[in-house]
Amino acid sequence: MKRPAGLILFTSLLLLLGMKLLLGHSASGGLTGVRALRLVLGVISLSATYALWTRRSNAMRTYWIWVLAWLVGGGVAQYFYQDVPALHIGIWWVSAGSVLCFVGLYLKGALKRTT
């Protein structure tokens, strides 16, 4: 079983993130919207981890759903629960989105090399 180091690292980070979201507690954990958002993002993170690790045919589709969920979910959480200005959320979307797009391109190539 040979997998590129980047694929192992990223799936490990996704797994840790998903478990933290599902099991961790936050200061705003009492809000129903935050709890629901954490549950959805945690499940999507674990689903993306499984799809990437097992190199399923829908692995990249699951990854892009994860990226979209994090950008939208993070923006919603920042705007409604943390009162972050829309301009700052836009800047966050551009910076985080560009990094996640480059990671996605790497993962796509890594999955092609290992199949």
Order of alpha helices (4+ residues) and beta strands (2+ residues): alpha-alpha-alpha-alpha
